[in-house]
């Protein structure tokens, strides 16, 4: 499903919206604000459900493996999303899990409120461009290479 030009232009006009890490809206004003990371995550879930995605979130992670992304979503493919506040920091454990998932070929995102356009585009199902596929593949190869080097160093191989 493709975004209507009207919806895309409305989202692009929001203050602080980023596409691929670059600001596209008026940058002198802050990104749209959510009261909490939980509120932003609820918005992401609403976007997912409205576009036909099923989702899973571990509500009490005390007995779960640390670092697992906040959301797993599936429709015609599976994707993971770590949801952060604008100032939230991805922990080292989270970064390792994200790297491992990407190395295994998973589609993984770290989303902040200023990434609203990307959230909408991904969940609306806009297909990746050839350039985006190539960049994702290059990133996967780089991650796999780094993980193999780290494993070789640990095992002395």
SEFI-788912 format. One record per residue: x, y, z of N, C-alpha, C in turn; residue in three letters; residue number from 1. Coordinates in nm, 2 decimals, decimal comma. Layout:
{{X Y Z} {X Y Z} {X Y Z} 'ALA' NUM} ...
END
This chain:
{{0,08 -0,12 0,00} {0,00 0,00 0,00} {0,09 0,12 0,00} 'UNK' 1} {{0,06 0,21 -0,09} {0,14 0,34 -0,10} {0,07 0,45 -0,03} 'UNK' 2} {{0,15 0,54 0,03} {0,10 0,66 0,10} {0,04 0,75 -0,01} 'UNK' 3} {{-0,08 0,81 0,03} {-0,13 0,91 -0,06} {-0,04 1,03 -0,06} 'UNK' 4} {{-0,03 1,10 -0,17} {0,05 1,22 -0,17} {0,02 1,32 -0,07} 'UNK' 5} {{-0,11 1,33 -0,04} {-0,16 1,42 0,07} {-0,11 1,38 0,21} 'UNK' 6} {{-0,12 1,25 0,24} {-0,07 1,21 0,37} {0,08 1,23 0,38} 'UNK' 7} {{0,15 1,19 0,27} {0,30 1,20 0,27} {0,34 1,35 0,29} 'UNK' 8} {{0,27 1,44 0,22} {0,31 1,58 0,24} {0,28 1,63 0,38} 'UNK' 9} {{0,17 1,58 0,44} {0,14 1,63 0,57} {0,24 1,58 0,67} 'UNK' 10} {{0,29 1,45 0,66} {0,39 1,40 0,75} {0,52 1,47 0,72} 'UNK' 11} {{0,56 1,49 0,60} {0,68 1,56 0,57} {0,68 1,71 0,62} 'UNK' 12} {{0,57 1,77 0,64} {0,56 1,90 0,69} {0,57 1,91 0,84} 'UNK' 13} {{0,56 1,79 0,91} {0,57 1,80 1,05} {0,70 1,84 1,10} 'UNK' 14} {{0,71 1,92 1,20} {0,84 1,96 1,25} {0,93 1,85 1,30} 'UNK' 15} {{1,05 1,85 1,26} {1,15 1,75 1,31} {1,15 1,62 1,24} 'UNK' 16} {{1,06 1,59 1,14} {1,06 1,46 1,08} {1,19 1,43 1,01} 'UNK' 17} {{1,24 1,31 1,02} {1,36 1,27 0,95} {1,33 1,15 0,85} 'UNK' 18} {{1,40 1,15 0,74} {1,40 1,04 0,65} {1,54 1,00 0,63} 'UNK' 19} {{1,56 0,87 0,66} {1,70 0,82 0,66} {1,80 0,91 0,74} 'UNK' 20} {{1,75 0,95 0,85} {1,84 1,03 0,94} {1,85 1,17 0,91} 'UNK' 21} {{1,79 1,22 0,80} {1,80 1,36 0,76} {1,67 1,43 0,79} 'UNK' 22} {{1,68 1,55 0,84} {1,56 1,63 0,87} {1,50 1,68 0,74} 'UNK' 23} {{1,37 1,66 0,73} {1,30 1,71 0,61} {1,20 1,81 0,64} 'UNK' 24} {{1,15 1,82 0,76} {1,06 1,92 0,81} {1,13 2,04 0,86} 'UNK' 25} {{1,06 2,14 0,91} {1,12 2,25 0,97} {1,20 2,21 1,09} 'UNK' 26} {{1,34 2,23 1,09} {1,42 2,17 1,19} {1,44 2,27 1,31} 'UNK' 27} {{1,39 2,39 1,30} {1,41 2,48 1,41} {1,31 2,45 1,53} 'UNK' 28} {{1,21 2,37 1,50} {1,11 2,33 1,60} {1,13 2,19 1,63} 'UNK' 29} {{1,10 2,15 1,76} {1,12 2,01 1,80} {1,03 1,91 1,72} 'UNK' 30} {{1,07 1,79 1,73} {0,98 1,68 1,67} {0,85 1,67 1,74} 'UNK' 31} {{0,75 1,61 1,68} {0,62 1,59 1,75} {0,65 1,52 1,88} 'UNK' 32} {{0,59 1,56 1,99} {0,62 1,51 2,12} {0,51 1,41 2,16} 'UNK' 33} {{0,56 1,30 2,23} {0,48 1,20 2,29} {0,51 1,22 2,44} 'UNK' 34} {{0,42 1,19 2,52} {0,44 1,20 2,67} {0,55 1,10 2,71} 'UNK' 35} {{0,56 0,99 2,65} {0,66 0,89 2,69} {0,69 0,80 2,57} 'UNK' 36} {{0,80 0,71 2,60} {0,83 0,61 2,50} {0,72 0,52 2,48} 'UNK' 37} {{0,65 0,49 2,58} {0,53 0,40 2,58} {0,42 0,46 2,49} 'UNK' 38} {{0,40 0,59 2,50} {0,30 0,65 2,41} {0,34 0,64 2,26} 'UNK' 39} {{0,47 0,66 2,24} {0,52 0,65 2,10} {0,50 0,51 2,05} 'UNK' 40} {{0,53 0,41 2,13} {0,52 0,27 2,10} {0,37 0,24 2,07} 'UNK' 41} {{0,28 0,30 2,15} {0,14 0,28 2,12} {0,10 0,33 1,98} 'UNK' 42} {{0,16 0,45 1,95} {0,13 0,50 1,81} {0,18 0,41 1,70} 'UNK' 43} {{0,30 0,35 1,72} {0,36 0,26 1,62} {0,27 0,14 1,61} 'UNK' 44} {{0,22 0,09 1,72} {0,13 -0,03 1,72} {0,00 0,01 1,64} 'UNK' 45} {{-0,05 0,13 1,67} {-0,17 0,17 1,60} {-0,15 0,18 1,45} 'UNK' 46} {{-0,03 0,23 1,41} {0,01 0,23 1,26} {0,01 0,09 1,21} 'UNK' 47} {{0,07 0,00 1,28} {0,09 -0,14 1,24} {-0,05 -0,20 1,22} 'UNK' 48} {{-0,14 -0,19 1,32} {-0,27 -0,25 1,31} {-0,35 -0,19 1,20} 'UNK' 49} {{-0,34 -0,06 1,18} {-0,42 0,00 1,07} {-0,37 -0,04 0,93} 'UNK' 50} {{-0,25 -0,10 0,93} {-0,20 -0,15 0,80} {-0,20 -0,30 0,79} 'UNK' 51} {{-0,27 -0,37 0,88} {-0,28 -0,51 0,87} {-0,17 -0,59 0,93} 'UNK' 52} {{-0,09 -0,53 1,01} {0,02 -0,61 1,07} {-0,02 -0,67 1,20} 'UNK' 53} {{0,02 -0,79 1,23} {0,01 -0,85 1,36} {0,14 -0,81 1,44} 'UNK' 54} {{0,13 -0,82 1,57} {0,25 -0,77 1,64} {0,26 -0,85 1,78} 'UNK' 55} {{0,38 -0,84 1,83} {0,41 -0,90 1,96} {0,50 -0,81 2,04} 'UNK' 56} {{0,47 -0,79 2,17} {0,55 -0,71 2,26} {0,56 -0,79 2,39} 'UNK' 57} {{0,68 -0,80 2,44} {0,69 -0,86 2,58} {0,66 -0,76 2,68} 'UNK' 58} {{0,55 -0,78 2,75} {0,50 -0,67 2,84} {0,58 -0,68 2,98} 'UNK' 59} {{0,63 -0,79 3,02} {0,71 -0,80 3,14} {0,83 -0,88 3,10} 'UNK' 60} {{0,94 -0,80 3,08} {1,06 -0,86 3,02} {1,16 -0,91 3,13} 'UNK' 61} {{1,12 -0,91 3,26} {1,21 -0,94 3,36} {1,27 -1,09 3,35} 'UNK' 62} {{1,19 -1,18 3,29} {1,24 -1,31 3,27} {1,27 -1,35 3,13} 'UNK' 63} {{1,29 -1,24 3,05} {1,32 -1,26 2,90} {1,47 -1,23 2,88} 'UNK' 64} {{1,52 -1,27 2,77} {1,65 -1,24 2,72} {1,66 -1,09 2,70} 'UNK' 65} {{1,76 -1,03 2,76} {1,78 -0,88 2,75} {1,82 -0,85 2,61} 'UNK' 66} {{1,78 -0,73 2,57} {1,83 -0,68 2,44} {1,73 -0,70 2,32} 'UNK' 67} {{1,63 -0,79 2,35} {1,53 -0,82 2,24} {1,45 -0,70 2,20} 'UNK' 68} {{1,43 -0,67 2,08} {1,36 -0,55 2,04} {1,22 -0,54 2,10} 'UNK' 69} {{1,17 -0,42 2,11} {1,04 -0,39 2,17} {0,92 -0,46 2,10} 'UNK' 70} {{0,93 -0,46 1,97} {0,82 -0,51 1,89} {0,87 -0,60 1,78} 'UNK' 71} {{0,79 -0,71 1,76} {0,81 -0,80 1,64} {0,67 -0,79 1,57} 'UNK' 72} {{0,68 -0,76 1,44} {0,56 -0,74 1,36} {0,57 -0,83 1,23} 'UNK' 73} {{0,45 -0,88 1,19} {0,45 -0,96 1,07} {0,33 -0,94 0,99} 'UNK' 74} {{0,35 -0,95 0,86} {0,24 -0,94 0,76} {0,29 -1,03 0,65} 'UNK' 75} {{0,34 -0,97 0,54} {0,40 -1,06 0,43} {0,55 -1,08 0,46} 'UNK' 76} {{0,60 -1,02 0,56} {0,74 -1,03 0,61} {0,74 -1,01 0,76} 'UNK' 77} {{0,85 -1,04 0,82} {0,87 -1,01 0,96} {0,97 -0,90 0,98} 'UNK' 78} {{0,93 -0,81 1,08} {1,03 -0,70 1,11} {1,03 -0,68 1,26} 'UNK' 79} {{1,14 -0,62 1,31} {1,16 -0,59 1,45} {1,17 -0,44 1,46} 'UNK' 80} {{1,13 -0,39 1,57} {1,15 -0,25 1,60} {1,18 -0,22 1,74} 'UNK' 81} {{1,29 -0,15 1,76} {1,33 -0,10 1,90} {1,28 0,04 1,90} 'UNK' 82} {{1,19 0,07 1,99} {1,13 0,20 2,00} {1,20 0,28 2,11} 'UNK' 83} {{1,24 0,40 2,08} {1,31 0,49 2,17} {1,25 0,63 2,17} 'UNK' 84} {{1,26 0,69 2,28} {1,23 0,84 2,29} {1,34 0,91 2,21} 'UNK' 85} {{1,31 1,03 2,18} {1,41 1,11 2,10} {1,55 1,11 2,16} 'UNK' 86} {{1,56 1,11 2,29} {1,69 1,10 2,36} {1,73 0,97 2,41} 'UNK' 87} {{1,65 0,87 2,39} {1,67 0,73 2,44} {1,80 0,67 2,37} 'UNK' 88} {{1,87 0,59 2,45} {2,00 0,54 2,41} {1,98 0,39 2,39} 'UNK' 89} {{2,03 0,33 2,27} {2,03 0,19 2,25} {2,14 0,13 2,33} 'UNK' 90} {{2,11 0,04 2,42} {2,22 -0,02 2,51} {2,31 -0,11 2,42} 'UNK' 91} {{2,42 -0,14 2,48} {2,52 -0,23 2,41} {2,46 -0,36 2,38} 'UNK' 92} {{2,38 -0,42 2,48} {2,31 -0,54 2,46} {2,21 -0,54 2,35} 'UNK' 93} {{2,13 -0,43 2,35} {2,04 -0,41 2,24} {2,11 -0,40 2,10} 'UNK' 94} {{2,21 -0,32 2,10} {2,29 -0,31 1,97} {2,34 -0,44 1,92} 'UNK' 95} {{2,39 -0,53 2,01} {2,44 -0,66 1,98} {2,33 -0,75 1,92} 'UNK' 96} {{2,21 -0,75 1,99} {2,10 -0,82 1,94} {2,05 -0,77 1,80} 'UNK' 97} {{2,04 -0,64 1,79} {2,01 -0,58 1,66} {2,10 -0,62 1,55} 'UNK' 98} {{2,23 -0,62 1,58} {2,34 -0,66 1,48} {2,32 -0,81 1,45} 'UNK' 99} {{2,30 -0,89 1,55} {2,28 -1,04 1,52} {2,16 -1,06 1,44} 'UNK' 100} {{2,05 -0,99 1,47} {1,92 -1,01 1,39} {1,95 -0,97 1,24} 'UNK' 101} {{2,01 -0,85 1,22} {2,04 -0,81 1,09} {2,13 -0,90 1,01} 'UNK' 102} {{2,23 -0,95 1,09} {2,33 -1,05 1,02} {2,25 -1,18 0,98} 'UNK' 103} {{2,15 -1,21 1,05} {2,07 -1,33 1,01} {1,96 -1,29 0,90} 'UNK' 104} {{1,97 -1,17 0,85} {1,88 -1,13 0,75} {1,75 -1,06 0,79} 'UNK' 105} {{1,73 -1,04 0,92} {1,61 -0,97 0,96} {1,61 -0,82 0,93} 'UNK' 106} {{1,49 -0,78 0,92} {1,46 -0,63 0,89} {1,44 -0,57 1,03} 'UNK' 107} {{1,53 -0,49 1,08} {1,53 -0,43 1,21} {1,54 -0,28 1,21} 'UNK' 108} {{1,46 -0,21 1,28} {1,46 -0,07 1,29} {1,47 -0,02 1,43} 'UNK' 109} {{1,53 0,10 1,45} {1,53 0,17 1,57} {1,45 0,30 1,54} 'UNK' 110} {{1,33 0,31 1,60} {1,25 0,42 1,57} {1,23 0,52 1,68} 'UNK' 111} {{1,24 0,65 1,65} {1,21 0,76 1,74} {1,10 0,84 1,69} 'UNK' 112} {{1,04 0,93 1,77} {0,93 1,01 1,72} {0,96 1,09 1,60} 'UNK' 113} {{1,09 1,13 1,58} {1,12 1,20 1,46} {1,13 1,11 1,33} 'UNK' 114} {{1,11 0,98 1,35} {1,11 0,89 1,24} {0,97 0,85 1,20} 'UNK' 115} {{0,87 0,93 1,23} {0,73 0,90 1,20} {0,71 0,87 1,05} 'UNK' 116} {{0,77 0,94 0,96} {0,75 0,92 0,82} {0,80 0,78 0,78} 'UNK' 117} {{0,92 0,74 0,83} {0,97 0,61 0,80} {0,88 0,50 0,86} 'UNK' 118} {{0,83 0,52 0,98} {0,74 0,43 1,04} {0,62 0,41 0,95} 'UNK' 119} {{0,56 0,52 0,91} {0,44 0,51 0,82} {0,47 0,44 0,69} 'UNK' 120} {{0,59 0,48 0,63} {0,62 0,42 0,50} {0,65 0,27 0,51} 'UNK' 121} {{0,72 0,23 0,61} {0,75 0,09 0,63} {0,63 0,01 0,66} 'UNK' 122} {{0,54 0,06 0,75} {0,42 -0,02 0,78} {0,31 -0,01 0,67} 'UNK' 123} {{0,32 0,09 0,59} {0,22 0,10 0,48} {0,26 0,01 0,37} 'UNK' 124} {{0,39 -0,04 0,38} {0,43 -0,14 0,28} {0,50 -0,09 0,16} 'UNK' 125} {{0,55 0,04 0,16} {0,62 0,09 0,05} {0,74 0,00 0,02} 'UNK' 126} {{0,74 -0,05 -0,10} {0,86 -0,14 -0,13} {0,99 -0,07 -0,12} 'UNK' 127} {{1,10 -0,13 -0,09} {1,23 -0,07 -0,09} {1,27 -0,05 -0,23} 'UNK' 128} {{1,34 0,06 -0,25} {1,40 0,09 -0,38} {1,52 0,00 -0,40} 'UNK' 129} {{1,57 -0,01 -0,52} {1,69 -0,10 -0,55} {1,81 -0,05 -0,46} 'UNK' 130} {{1,82 0,08 -0,45} {1,93 0,14 -0,37} {1,92 0,10 -0,23} 'UNK' 131} {{1,80 0,10 -0,17} {1,77 0,07 -0,03} {1,81 -0,08 -0,01} 'UNK' 132} {{1,77 -0,17 -0,11} {1,80 -0,31 -0,10} {1,96 -0,33 -0,10} 'UNK' 133} {{2,03 -0,26 -0,19} {2,17 -0,27 -0,19} {2,24 -0,22 -0,06} 'UNK' 134} {{2,19 -0,11 -0,01} {2,25 -0,06 0,11} {2,22 -0,16 0,23} 'UNK' 135} {{2,10 -0,21 0,23} {2,07 -0,31 0,34} {2,16 -0,44 0,32} 'UNK' 136} {{2,18 -0,48 0,20} {2,26 -0,60 0,18} {2,41 -0,57 0,22} 'UNK' 137} {{2,46 -0,45 0,18} {2,59 -0,41 0,22} {2,61 -0,40 0,37} 'UNK' 138} {{2,51 -0,35 0,44} {2,51 -0,34 0,58} {2,51 -0,48 0,64} 'UNK' 139} {{2,43 -0,58 0,59} {2,43 -0,71 0,64} {2,56 -0,78 0,62} 'UNK' 140} {{2,62 -0,76 0,50} {2,75 -0,82 0,48} {2,86 -0,77 0,57} 'UNK' 141} {{2,85 -0,64 0,60} {2,95 -0,57 0,69} {2,93 -0,63 0,83} 'UNK' 142} {{2,80 -0,64 0,88} {2,77 -0,69 1,01} {2,82 -0,84 1,02} 'UNK' 143} {{2,79 -0,92 0,92} {2,83 -1,06 0,92} {2,98 -1,07 0,93} 'UNK' 144} {{3,05 -0,99 0,85} {3,20 -1,00 0,85} {3,25 -0,96 0,99} 'UNK' 145} {{3,19 -0,86 1,05} {3,24 -0,81 1,18} {3,21 -0,92 1,29} 'UNK' 146} {{3,09 -0,99 1,28} {3,06 -1,09 1,37} {3,15 -1,21 1,36} 'UNK' 147} {{3,18 -1,25 1,23} {3,28 -1,36 1,21} {3,41 -1,33 1,26} 'UNK' 148} {{3,46 -1,21 1,24} {3,59 -1,17 1,29} {3,59 -1,17 1,44} 'UNK' 149} {{3,49 -1,13 1,51} {3,48 -1,13 1,66} {3,48 -1,28 1,71} 'UNK' 150} {{3,40 -1,36 1,64} {3,40 -1,50 1,68} {3,54 -1,57 1,66} 'UNK' 151} {{3,60 -1,53 1,55} {3,74 -1,59 1,52} {3,84 -1,55 1,63} 'UNK' 152} {{3,83 -1,42 1,67} {3,92 -1,37 1,78} {3,89 -1,44 1,91} 'UNK' 153} {{3,76 -1,46 1,94} {3,73 -1,53 2,07} {3,78 -1,68 2,07} 'UNK' 154} {{3,77 -1,74 1,95} {3,80 -1,89 1,95} {3,95 -1,91 1,91} 'UNK' 155} {{4,01 -1,80 1,87} {4,15 -1,81 1,83} {4,17 -1,88 1,70} 'UNK' 156} {{4,07 -1,88 1,62} {4,08 -1,95 1,49} {4,14 -1,85 1,38} 'UNK' 157} 
END
